[in-house]
Amino acid sequence: MERENVWKKYQKKDEINKVHSFANGYKEFLSNCKTERECTKYFEKKAQSRGFISIEEAIKKNKKLKTGDRIYATNMGKEIALFVIGKEDICNGMNILGAHIDSPRLDLKQNPLYEDSDMALLDTHYYGGIKKYQWVTIPLALHGTIAKTDGTTVDFVIGEKDDDPVFCITDLLIHLSADQMSKEAKKVIEGEDLNVLIGSIPYGDEIKNDKEKKQLINKNVMNIIIEYFNNIDKENGNKKYDYREEDFMSCEVEVVPAGKARDMGVDRSMILGYGHDDRVCSYPTFEAVCRAKNPKRTVCGLLVDKEEIGSVGATGMNSRFFENTVAELINLCTDYSDLLLRRTLSNSFAISSDVSGAYDSIYGSAFEKKNSAYLGKGFAVNKYTGARGKSGSNDASAEYMGKIRSIFEENDIYYQTCELGKVDQGGGGTIAYIFGNYNMNVIDGGVAVLSMHAPYEVISKVDLYEAYKAYIAFAMKA
């Protein structure tokens, strides 16, 4: 089936300005929210401004929910679920949009700081699937949270403001890289060599003995960082600004590409930025849920962590957070029972809102052309994902695929069906199978991405906007 270029649709309707306007909001989000904590904080603040109240507040007030009520719940600052209560009994099922807000990156190790050859460096452990050689010699920023033993925490970002310093991982000069260039791509840069250069000035100007000559650059770097955290506390009005080196044992720091998302192409049709996978689906998911008013069925937007490492842990989709939150929601709507919880989940419909790999003609041999997603050709629907024989996939039924097609075609949504590359080349998974474990109908659908999992990825603005409209149609019509 020939796919149409979606730009033509909006040119005919003279609605291109709407596409660019929505993209501008997304670029701002993408530039400012580079970690799951930052995304959750952003969505929570936006949700409150749009009439959502926390589930804790609703429980405290013993509020009985009615059609149109808006509820949200967060989990450990790294996951958020949003609900708009529908006209039908919640036990008839919900319309669920589920995306993830974590992205491939580098994390600092527990004891990261070391000094070698008059340079201070940070040890990292990569998170998610990356090509390690792509992370050298690019400007990097530090985004993180530090916690003291008294419970005080500070969120910080270094490397994003124009006057901030940035950091990088060095690479071997081409003049001496004969051995390096003969290695396989996966070994050109080893994981243990992804060390971030952070400083080179020694502490103080008086050296009394040989022992004090050691680690002076580390000491200077640590003093600067501690002063930085203490200044944040002062600015926030906190009286106890006494951070110590030991506090870094309870610190989470993510190393991400520095800089803002930018328009790409002379026609400004695309966006180049870090973290499109999967924030390019999480942003329109959130906006679509906010657009739902008095829906027929309860609408849910679920934005989770840890997808890039298998959806594990307390903030991943495999945790009980979603199930427990739905249980609390049912209890606010009616008399709770475990049977009603099971009915609600089983009767629900879901779109696992995740990205697809876009066809790239430069690397065309890795793709199966007629079954690939293309930039600019609309919402990308994957009946199944998985790897080599559909391993790890949710394979949507023909009946549910027909239902999704009906919704999109009745609402003028341009969409394309696809899968991720040639069968034996690899593959990938999403959170769809976890929804499927509840016996609900679920299908994968999202935005096509070029250079997926690279530090900088590419999407089409028109695909982003079509995803937003597809999510609205699903939320209100499924």
N, C-alpha and C positions, 0 to 999 in steps of 0.2 A: 504494500500500500504506500503510495507516494505521500510523503510528509510535506506540508506547506510551511513556508517560512512565516513565522508568527508576526514579524515586523510588518508584513503586508496588511495583516488584520488591523493593526492599530493605525497604520497610515491611512487606510480607507476610512476609519472612524475618526480620524484626526484626534487620537487620544495618546499620541506619543509622549506628550508632556506628563501624563499620569504615570507612564512607565518610568520616566526619568525621576519624577518626584518620589515615587516609592523606592527607587534604587538609592536615592540620596539619603533617605532615612536608614536604609539598610547599611550603606557605607559608614555612616556615623556609628551605628551599632557595632559593626564589624571592627572598626578602628579602635573603639573604646572597650570592647568586651572580648578579651583574648584568652580568658580562662573560664572554667565552669563556675567559679565563685563570682566573677564579674558579670557573667550572663545571668545568673540567678538573682543577684542583687538588682540588676537592670530590670529584669522582667517583674520582679516583686514590686519595685517602685512604680513602674508603669501600670501594673495591674491595680494597685491601690488608687492611682489617679483615675482609673476607669471604672471604679465602683466595685472592685473585688474586695472582699474581707477575708481575713485568715480563718481557717477552719477552727483554730484554737479560740478565736473570738466568738465564732458561732456556737461552739460547744459551751463556752463559759456562759453565754447568754441563753443557752438552751433554745436556740433559735430554730423554729420549724421552717424548713426551706419550702419555697413556693416557686412557681414558674418565673423565670427571669433572674432569680437570685444568682449572685456571682461569688464563688468561693475559691480560695487558693490554699495550697499547702506547700511548704518547703521542707527539704530534708538535708540537714547538716550544712546548709549554705551552698550546696552543690547540685540541687535538683529541685524542680518546681512542677506542681500539677495545678491546672486551672480548670474550673468547671462552671458551666452556665446551665442552670437547672431547666429542664424541658417541660412541656405540657404533659407528656405521657409519664406514667409510673416509671421511675428509674429502673425498676426490675425488668422492664421491656428492653433494656439495653441502652448503651451510650454510643455516640459517634465519636471515636477517639482518633486524635492526631498525635503520633508519638515521634519525636525527634531527639537527637542527642546534642549536647552542648560542649562536649570535650573534643579536642582535636589533637593530632599528632604533634609532639613537641619534645623538649628535653627537660627533665627534672633534675634538680640538684640532689646529689647523694646526701646521706645523713651527716657525714663529715667531709664536706666538699673542698674546703680551702686548703691549698698547699702552695709552697714556694719552691721554685726551681730556676736556677740561672738568672737570679734577680728579676724574676717575674712571678706575680701572684696569679694563680689559676683556680678554677672551680671544676671539680669532678662532676660529671653528669651521668644520668641513666636515661636512655631514650624511652619515650612513651608512645606506644602504637607503632604501626608499620611505617618506617621511613627509609629513604635512600640516604644513607649517612653522609655520602659525599656532597649532597646538596646543602648541607648545613655549615660548611666551612666558608670563611671570608665574607659572610653577609652580616650586616649590622643586627645585633641581637639586643633584646630588652629583658629585664627581670621583672616578673609579676609574682607577688606572693603575699603570704600572711605569716606573721611571727606571733607566737603565743608565749607569754610568761607563765610561771607556775601559779601566779595569783589569778589567772584567768584573763588577764588583760591581753588584748590582741590588737595588732596594727596591720592593716592592708597597705601594701606599697607597690609602686611602679617606678622603675628607674630605666630610662632609655626611650621614652615616648615623647617627652616635651622637646621643643626645638633646642633648648639650652641644656638638656640632659646629656650626660655621657652615654655612649653605647658600648657594646662589648662584641667580641667575635671569637671564633675558633680559627686558628691559623692553619695554613696549608703549606706543604713543601714546595719550594720554588721549582719551576720547571727545569732549571739548569741542573738540578741534582736529583731528579725524580725518575731516573731510568728504571730502577727497581719498582717504584710505586706504579708506574704506568704499565707495567707488565702484569699487575694483579687483576683478578676478577673485580668487577664493579662493586660487589658486596664487601670486598676486603680492601679497597683503595683507602678508605678511612675506617679504622676499626672502632668499635663502640667505646673502648677504653681510651681512645684518643680524642674523643669529643669533649675536650677540656676548654673552658671559656676563659680567655685572658681578661683579667679584671684590674690589674694595676702593676706599677713598676717603680714607685718612689719609696725609698726606705723611711722608716720612722726615726725622727730626731737627727741631731748632728753630732752627738757625743757618743762614742763607743768606748766603754770602759774595759771590756774583756772579750775574749773570743766567743764566749757563750752568747753575749748580747749581739754579736754580729749576725747570728742566725735568725731567720724568720722576721727580720725587721720590716720587710715589705708587707708580709702578712699582717704584722702588727699595725702598720699604717693603714692598710685597707680595712681591717677590722674596726679601728678607731673611727674612721670616716663613716663606715656603715652604721655603727652604734650611734654616732652623733646624728646621723640622718634620721634614725628611728626616734631618738629622743626629741628631735625638732618637730617631727610629726606629732608626737604626744603633746608637746608644748602648744602647737597650733590648734590641736583639738581640745585644749583646756584641761588636759590631764595633769595632775600634780605629781604623779610618780613617773618621771621619765628617767628610769634607771636601768635601761637594757644592758645586759651583759653578754659576753661571748657564749656562755652556757645556754642562753635562750635560743640559740640557733639550732639546738637539738629538737626543739618543737617548732620548726619552721617549714613551711611548704613554699618552695620557689620553683616557678615554671620559667624556662628560658624559651622565648618566642621571637620571631622576626620583629624587628622594630619598624615603626612607621605606619602610616595610614593606608587604608584601602583607596585605590585610585581608579578613575575612569581609564579604560583601555581602548585603544583604537582611535583613529582620527575622527571616526563617526561617533565616538563615545558609546558604542553599543555594548561594551563588555566591562567587567569589573575585575581588576587584579588585586588580590589581597590574601592575607593569611587567615585560614580557618573556615573557608567556605564549607568544607566538610566538617560539621554538618550544620553550621550556623545559617547557611543559605536556606535551609529548611526550617530551622527553629524560629527564625524571625517571622516569616510569613505564617507559620503555624500559630504563633502568639497573636499576630494581628488578626488572623481569621477568627480565632476564638473570641477575641474582643469584639469583633463585628457581630457575633451571634446575639440576637435579641429575641427572647421568647421562642426558642426553637421547639420543634415538635419533640425531639428526643434530647436528652441531656448531652451537651457537648463537652468534651474533655480535651485539653491540650496537655501533653505530658512531655517534659523536657528533662532528659536524664543525663547522667554522667557515665563514664567508664565503658562506653560502647567500643572505643578503639582498642580495649584490652579484654574484650569478651563479655562486657556487661556484668562484671563481677562486683563484689563488695557491697557495702551498705548503701551506696548512692547509685549503683548500677541497676539496670532493669531487672536483673535476677533477684534483687532484694525484695522484701515484703512491703516496702514503702507504698507502692501503688495499691496493692491489695488492701493494706490496712487503711489507707486514706479513703478508698471506695467504701469500706466497711463503715467508717465514721460518717461518710456522706449519707449512706443508706439510713443510718441511725438518726440522722437529722431530718430525713424525709418521711420515715415510717418506722414501724416496729422492726428492729433488726433481727435477722436470723442468718445463720450460716447458709441456709438454703437460698435465701434472697440474694446474698452476695454471689453465690455460684450462678444463679440465674442471670443476674445483672451482667456479669462478665461474659458468660456464654452467649447471651443475646446481643452483645455489643458488636459493632462494626469498627474496623480500624484501618487506617493507612499508616504504615511505618514510613514516616517522612524522612527519607535518607537520599543521598545523592547517587547519581549514576556516572559511570565513566563516559565522557564524551568522545566520539570518534575523532581521531587525530590522523589526518592523512599522512603526516610525516612518519608515523609508526603504524601504518595501516595493516601491516602483516599480523599484528596482535589482535585485530578486531575482525568480527564477522559482519560485513558491511550492512547487510539488510536487517540485521538484528541488533544494531547499535543505536545509542542515543546520539543526537546531534545538537550542537549549540544553535539556538535560535529557532528550534522546531517544536517548542512547547514542553508541557509537563511530561516527565519520563516515568512510565509505568513499567515496573518489573513484576511479572507474574511470579517469578522465582529468582532468588539470588543463589548463593552457595558457591562451592568450588568443586570442580572435577567430579561430575556425576551428581550435582546438586547437593553435595554434602554441606550440612549446616543451614539449609534453606527452609523457608516456609513456601510451599507451593500452593498458591491460591487456587480455589476451585473455578471451574469454567462458569458456574452460576454467579459467583461473586464478581468475577471479571466482567460478566455481562451487566451486572448491576452498576459497577463503576463506570463502564462505557455509557450506559444509559444516563447517568447523572451528568457526566461531562458533556455529552452531545446535546442534551436538553438545555444546558446552561452555556453553550457556545465556548467550551473550553477546548483549546487546541492541545492535543496530547499525542504522544508517541509511545509505542511499546518497544521494549529493548531488553537486553541482558548484558552482562559484563564481560565482553571480549570472547575470544575463541575458547572452546570448551577445555582444551588441555593447557591453556596459558596460565590459568590461575583462577581467580574469583574473589569473592568477598561476601560477608554476611552483614545482617542488620539486626535490629531488635524484633523483627516481625515474628520469628519462630517463638519468641517468649510470649507475645500476645496469643499466638496460636496454641500455646500450652493451656490457655484458659478455654479452649474450644471455641474461640470467636473467629469470625471471618476477618482476614487481614490480607493486605496486599502492600507491596512496596511501591512508593511513588515519590518523586522528588525532582531535583534539578540536575541537569548534565553539567559535569565539571571537567575541564582540561587540567592536566598536570596534578591530578588528585594525590593528596598526601605530600606534595612538595611544599616548601616554605611559602611559596606564593602560587595560588591556584587561580583559575580563570572561569568565570561564568558569564552567561548572557543576561543582560538586564530584562529582556523580554521573557525569558524562561522563568526568572524570579517572579515577575508580575503574574505570569500565567499560573505558577504554583500557588500564589496567594489566592487567585480567583478559584482555582481548583479546590483548595482547602475550604474556602467559604461555601462553595457549592456542596461539597461532601458533608460539612458540618450541619448545614441546614436542610439538606434533601435526602440524605441516606436513610 
